[in-house]
Amino acid sequence: MSENELNPTIETLISQEGLPSSYGHTVEHTILPLAHRILELRQRLGRPVLIGIHGAQGTGKSTLTLFLKEILSRHHGTATASFSVDDIYLTRAERQRLAGLVHPLFITRGVPGTHDVSLGQKVIDQLLAAKPGDKTPIPAFEKARDDRAPRDRWPVFEGPAEVILIEGWCLGAAPEPEEALARPVNTLEAEEDAHATWRSYVNECLKDSYRAFFDRLDYLVMLKAPSMECVLEWRTLQEHKLAARHANAPEEGASDEGAPSLRIMSDDEVARFIMHYQRVTEHCLREMPGRADVLIPVGADHSLAAPQFREPPGSS
């Protein structure tokens, strides 16, 4: 693959995603070395590989995944599928039922327990078992509506996948020791989960169904945010961008059972929303760098450093 062949793809993606031209440096020094490492892993194992991309909100994991997918598929002839853990959230109706059965905080998407892990497992199984010409629907979640997209709007991946990229803020997260759950980490936990029911259920999910899901990963990449404060700032910015995109769009009709058609959060609502993520995010920031196969530090300005590879691919 020559630089001349790759450059048009990179320039198109940078323009399409509204990124600064300096992102070309990120591609050269961060993304291409990672793409080459994934190809090495694929060759070494001699089978399709599952790559997990972990990063707190706003770290740029979706953008990284997009560039990796295009580079691997278009320029290395490696059929690459991708999906986000966000796309397998439970439907709003399912979260309402969970909130009634376990704890009211589960109405808010995000934490382990609010995903349809079995759906994620099924997607992986279908991608791995697919024959040429087979089509695998990839789930999609509409955050502006806070609900899963209708199945007829899911993107479709055709044929078998050689690389599957899975990205998500809690991807690869480990459960905390039980004693750590007793102390609230913020006012949301102190005031709305005084008996630790919600956070204990989250932790149990990480020990059980989520662990089985994460254990399928062949390689874990961590985009490491500098702090929880940066995560709040970045997530607030994301919501501003989401609001701007929908500001001039015609309002869609209400979804099934009268669910709201558009759900944009205020800054105060974003701050409360992030509190749901804080415990798991901070635990990941403490313990995941020591076990991730690749560590990519993220600067406060969203810049990605060169990847730090823990060990040769396939040696674990």
C-alpha positions in Angstrom: 0.0 0.0 0.0 1.6 3.3 -1.1 1.1 6.6 0.6 -0.4 8.0 -2.6 -3.1 5.2 -2.6 -4.0 5.9 1.1 -4.0 9.7 1.1 -7.3 10.2 -0.8 -9.1 7.9 1.7 -7.7 9.7 4.7 -8.4 13.1 3.2 -12.0 12.1 2.5 -12.6 10.7 6.0 -11.1 13.8 7.6 -13.4 16.0 5.6 -16.4 13.8 6.1 -15.9 13.7 9.9 -15.2 17.5 10.2 -11.7 16.9 11.6 -8.8 19.3 11.5 -6.2 18.6 8.8 -3.8 17.8 11.6 -5.6 14.5 12.1 -3.5 13.3 9.3 -0.6 13.2 11.8 -2.7 11.1 14.1 -3.4 8.7 11.2 0.3 8.4 10.5 1.6 8.0 14.0 -1.3 6.4 15.8 -3.8 4.7 13.5 -1.5 3.1 10.9 0.8 1.4 13.4 -2.3 0.0 15.1 -3.7 -1.2 11.8 -0.5 -3.0 11.0 -0.5 -4.6 14.5 -4.0 -5.9 13.9 -3.0 -7.3 10.5 0.0 -9.1 12.2 -2.4 -10.5 14.8 -4.8 -11.8 12.1 -1.9 -13.4 10.2 -0.4 -14.9 13.4 -3.6 -16.5 14.6 -4.8 -17.6 11.2 -8.4 -16.8 11.9 -10.8 -13.8 12.2 -9.9 -11.6 15.2 -12.0 -9.5 17.6 -10.5 -6.2 18.5 -11.9 -4.2 21.4 -11.5 -0.5 21.5 -12.1 1.0 25.0 -12.3 4.7 25.8 -14.3 7.0 28.0 -16.8 9.3 26.4 -15.2 11.8 24.0 -11.9 10.0 23.6 -12.4 9.5 19.9 -12.9 5.8 19.8 -15.7 5.9 17.2 -13.4 8.0 14.9 -10.5 5.7 15.4 -12.7 2.7 14.7 -14.0 4.3 11.4 -10.5 5.0 10.2 -9.2 1.5 11.1 -12.2 -0.1 9.3 -11.6 1.9 6.1 -7.9 1.4 6.1 -8.1 -2.4 6.7 -10.9 -3.0 4.3 -10.1 -0.7 1.4 -6.3 -0.8 1.5 -5.4 -4.2 2.9 -8.3 -6.2 1.5 -9.3 -7.4 4.9 -13.0 -7.6 5.4 -13.7 -5.6 8.5 -16.9 -5.2 10.4 -17.6 -2.9 13.3 -20.2 -2.1 15.9 -20.4 -0.1 19.1 -21.5 -1.4 22.5 -23.8 1.7 22.4 -25.7 0.1 19.5 -26.7 -2.9 21.6 -28.4 -0.9 24.4 -31.6 -2.3 25.6 -34.6 -0.5 24.1 -36.2 2.2 26.2 -39.1 -0.1 27.0 -36.7 -2.8 28.2 -34.9 -0.3 30.4 -38.2 0.9 31.8 -38.9 -2.7 32.9 -35.5 -3.1 34.4 -35.9 0.2 36.3 -39.1 -1.1 37.7 -37.7 -4.5 38.7 -34.3 -3.6 40.0 -33.6 0.2 40.4 -35.0 3.4 38.9 -31.5 4.5 37.7 -31.6 1.8 35.1 -33.9 3.9 33.0 -30.7 5.8 32.0 -28.7 4.0 29.3 -25.0 3.5 29.7 -23.9 1.3 32.6 -23.4 -2.5 32.4 -26.9 -4.0 32.8 -28.4 -1.6 30.2 -27.1 -3.5 27.1 -28.4 -6.5 25.3 -25.2 -8.6 25.6 -26.9 -11.6 24.0 -27.6 -9.5 20.9 -23.9 -8.5 20.8 -22.9 -12.2 21.0 -25.3 -13.1 18.3 -23.9 -10.4 15.9 -20.4 -11.7 16.5 -21.5 -15.3 15.9 -23.2 -14.4 12.7 -20.2 -12.4 11.4 -17.9 -15.3 12.1 -20.2 -18.0 10.6 -21.2 -16.0 7.5 -20.5 -17.4 4.0 -19.9 -15.2 1.0 -23.1 -13.4 0.1 -24.6 -13.8 3.6 -25.9 -10.6 5.2 -25.5 -9.7 8.9 -27.7 -6.9 10.2 -25.7 -4.7 12.6 -27.8 -3.1 15.4 -28.1 0.6 15.6 -29.1 2.9 18.5 -30.5 6.4 18.0 -29.3 8.5 20.9 -31.4 11.5 20.0 -34.5 9.3 20.5 -32.9 7.3 23.3 -34.0 4.1 21.7 -32.9 1.4 19.4 -33.4 2.1 15.7 -36.0 0.0 13.9 -34.5 -3.1 12.4 -35.1 -2.0 8.9 -32.7 0.9 9.5 -29.8 -1.3 10.7 -26.7 -1.3 8.4 -25.9 -4.7 6.9 -22.5 -6.3 6.6 -22.1 -8.8 3.7 -20.0 -11.9 3.9 -17.6 -13.2 6.6 -15.5 -10.8 8.6 -11.8 -11.2 9.0 -11.6 -8.4 11.6 -14.4 -7.4 13.9 -13.9 -4.0 15.7 -16.0 -3.5 18.8 -15.8 -0.1 20.5 -17.4 1.1 23.7 -16.8 3.2 26.8 -17.1 0.1 29.2 -15.6 -2.4 26.8 -13.3 -4.7 28.7 -14.2 -3.2 32.1 -13.5 -5.4 35.2 -15.7 -5.6 38.3 -14.6 -3.8 41.4 -14.0 -5.5 44.8 -17.2 -5.8 46.8 -15.9 -3.5 49.6 -15.4 -0.7 47.1 -19.1 -0.5 46.4 -19.9 0.7 49.9 -18.5 4.2 49.3 -20.5 6.5 47.0 -18.3 8.2 44.4 -20.7 11.1 43.7 -24.0 12.7 44.8 -26.0 10.6 42.4 -24.9 7.4 44.2 -25.2 9.0 47.7 -28.7 10.3 47.2 -30.3 7.9 44.7 -28.5 4.7 45.4 -28.1 4.9 49.1 -28.2 1.1 49.6 -25.9 0.4 46.7 -28.5 -1.7 44.9 -27.9 -0.1 41.5 -24.1 -0.2 41.5 -24.0 -3.7 43.0 -26.2 -5.0 40.1 -23.8 -3.2 37.6 -20.9 -4.9 39.3 -22.6 -8.3 39.1 -23.2 -7.8 35.4 -19.5 -7.2 34.9 -18.7 -10.5 36.7 -21.2 -12.5 34.6 -22.6 -11.8 31.1 -20.3 -8.9 30.3 -17.3 -10.9 31.3 -18.3 -13.7 28.9 -18.7 -11.1 26.1 -15.4 -9.3 26.8 -13.5 -12.6 27.1 -14.1 -13.1 23.4 -11.8 -10.2 22.5 -8.4 -11.2 21.1 -6.9 -7.7 21.6 -7.9 -4.8 23.8 -7.0 -1.2 22.9 -7.4 1.5 25.5 -7.8 5.2 24.7 -6.9 6.6 28.1 -8.6 9.9 29.0 -6.5 12.3 31.1 -9.2 12.8 33.8 -12.9 12.5 34.6 -13.2 16.3 34.3 -12.2 16.0 30.7 -14.8 13.3 30.1 -17.5 15.6 31.4 -16.3 18.5 29.2 -16.1 16.3 26.1 -19.5 14.7 26.7 -21.1 18.1 27.1 -19.6 19.1 23.8 -21.0 16.0 22.2 -24.5 16.9 23.3 -24.1 20.4 21.9 -23.1 18.9 18.5 -26.1 16.5 18.7 -28.4 19.4 19.3 -27.0 21.4 16.5 -27.4 18.5 14.0 -31.1 18.2 14.9 -31.8 21.9 15.3 -33.0 22.4 11.7 -34.1 18.8 11.0 -37.9 18.2 10.7 -39.2 16.6 13.9 -40.0 12.9 13.5 -43.1 11.4 14.9 -43.1 9.8 18.3 -41.8 6.3 18.5 -43.8 3.3 19.6 -45.8 3.7 22.8 -45.4 7.4 22.6 -41.7 7.6 23.4 -40.3 11.1 22.7 -38.9 11.6 19.2 -35.9 13.7 20.3 -34.0 13.7 23.6 -31.3 16.4 23.9 -29.8 17.0 27.3 -29.0 20.4 29.0 -25.6 20.9 30.5 -27.0 20.1 34.0 -28.5 16.9 32.6 -25.3 15.9 31.0 -23.5 16.4 34.4 -26.0 14.1 36.1 -25.8 11.6 33.2 -22.0 11.4 33.5 -22.4 10.5 37.2 -23.9 7.2 36.0 -20.6 6.5 34.3 -18.1 7.8 36.8 -17.5 4.7 39.0 -16.8 2.3 36.1 -14.8 4.9 34.2 -12.6 5.8 37.1 -12.0 2.1 37.9 -11.0 1.5 34.2 -8.6 4.5 34.3 -6.9 3.0 37.4 -6.6 -0.7 36.4 -6.9 -1.1 32.7 -3.7 0.5 31.5 -1.7 -2.3 33.1 -3.5 -5.1 31.2 -4.6 -3.5 27.9 -2.7 -4.8 24.9 -2.4 -1.3 23.5 -2.4 1.9 25.4 -3.1 5.2 23.6 -2.9 8.3 25.9 -5.4 11.0 24.9 -4.6 14.6 25.6 -6.9 17.2 27.0 -7.1 18.6 23.4 -8.3 15.2 22.1 -4.9 14.5 20.5 -3.9 10.8 20.4 -0.4 9.8 21.3 1.5 7.0 19.6 0.3 3.6 20.7 2.2 1.7 23.4 2.1 -2.0 22.6 2.3 -4.2 25.7 3.4 -7.4 24.0 3.6 -9.0 20.6 0.3 -10.0 19.1 -0.9 -13.5 19.9 1.7 -14.0 22.7 -0.9 -14.0 25.5 
